[in-house]
Amino acid sequence: PVKDALTVNVGDVMQIWSNDRYPAALHRVQANPSRERYSIPFFFSPQYDAIIAPLPAGQQPRYRPFRWGEFRADRIKGDYVDLGEEAQVDRYRRTEA
């Protein structure tokens, strides 16, 4: 880490909008008991009926469009109860070359 730095982690929507230019951060923390650590998370999500897809940037889209609510419903199953694998944005990745 960089001393006195502000770290901004982008999430799933930014990864898709940017067509993987800005990948979502893995959410892993290893506490250091010898130093204080301050974390102030802020989460902002689109409306559940919002269509999420890569923004036009002259590249072939790597993700198919989907409703944010569809993704969140699947993610909640992995977040709060053990109903299978945790949903990741890769399930919306296009398979054609």
C-alpha positions in Angstrom: 0.0 0.0 0.0 1.0 3.6 -0.6 1.3 5.7 2.5 -1.6 8.1 3.1 -3.3 6.9 -0.1 -7.0 6.7 -0.8 -7.9 3.4 -2.4 -11.1 3.2 -4.5 -12.3 -0.2 -5.4 -14.7 -0.4 -8.3 -17.4 -3.0 -8.5 -19.2 -5.3 -10.9 -21.1 -2.6 -12.8 -17.9 -0.6 -13.6 -16.3 -3.8 -14.8 -19.1 -4.4 -17.2 -19.5 -0.8 -18.3 -15.8 -0.6 -19.0 -15.8 -4.0 -20.8 -13.1 -5.3 -18.3 -10.9 -2.3 -18.5 -11.5 -1.7 -14.8 -12.0 -5.1 -13.1 -14.0 -5.3 -9.9 -11.9 -5.8 -6.8 -11.9 -9.1 -4.9 -13.4 -8.5 -1.5 -10.7 -9.9 0.8 -9.3 -8.3 3.9 -6.5 -9.5 6.1 -6.4 -7.5 9.4 -3.1 -6.4 10.8 -3.4 -6.4 14.6 -0.5 -4.0 15.0 -1.9 -1.1 13.0 -5.2 0.7 12.9 -7.2 0.4 9.7 -10.1 2.6 8.7 -12.6 1.5 6.1 -15.7 3.4 5.0 -17.5 1.4 2.4 -20.1 3.0 0.2 -22.2 0.9 -2.1 -24.3 2.3 -4.9 -26.3 0.0 -7.1 -28.5 0.7 -10.1 -32.3 0.2 -10.0 -33.3 -3.5 -10.3 -34.9 -3.0 -13.7 -31.8 -1.2 -15.1 -30.2 -3.0 -18.1 -26.4 -3.4 -17.5 -24.2 -3.8 -20.6 -20.8 -2.5 -21.8 -20.8 1.1 -22.9 -20.0 1.6 -26.6 -16.3 2.1 -27.0 -15.4 0.6 -30.4 -14.7 -2.8 -29.0 -16.7 -6.1 -29.2 -18.8 -6.3 -26.0 -17.5 -9.0 -23.6 -20.8 -9.2 -21.7 -24.4 -9.7 -22.8 -27.0 -7.2 -21.5 -28.9 -8.2 -18.3 -31.2 -6.7 -15.7 -29.4 -5.7 -12.5 -32.2 -7.3 -10.4 -31.5 -10.7 -12.0 -27.9 -10.5 -11.0 -28.7 -9.2 -7.4 -31.3 -12.0 -6.9 -28.7 -14.6 -7.8 -25.9 -12.9 -5.7 -28.2 -12.8 -2.6 -28.5 -16.5 -2.7 -24.7 -16.8 -2.3 -24.4 -13.9 0.1 -26.9 -14.9 2.8 -27.8 -18.6 2.3 -26.0 -21.5 0.9 -28.1 -22.2 -2.2 -25.2 -22.9 -4.6 -22.4 -21.1 -6.1 -21.9 -17.3 -5.5 -23.1 -15.3 -8.6 -20.4 -13.5 -10.4 -20.6 -11.2 -13.4 -18.7 -13.8 -15.5 -22.0 -15.7 -15.9 -23.0 -12.8 -18.3 -19.8 -13.0 -20.3 -20.3 -13.6 -24.0 -18.7 -16.9 -25.2 -18.4 -16.1 -28.9 -15.0 -14.9 -30.1 
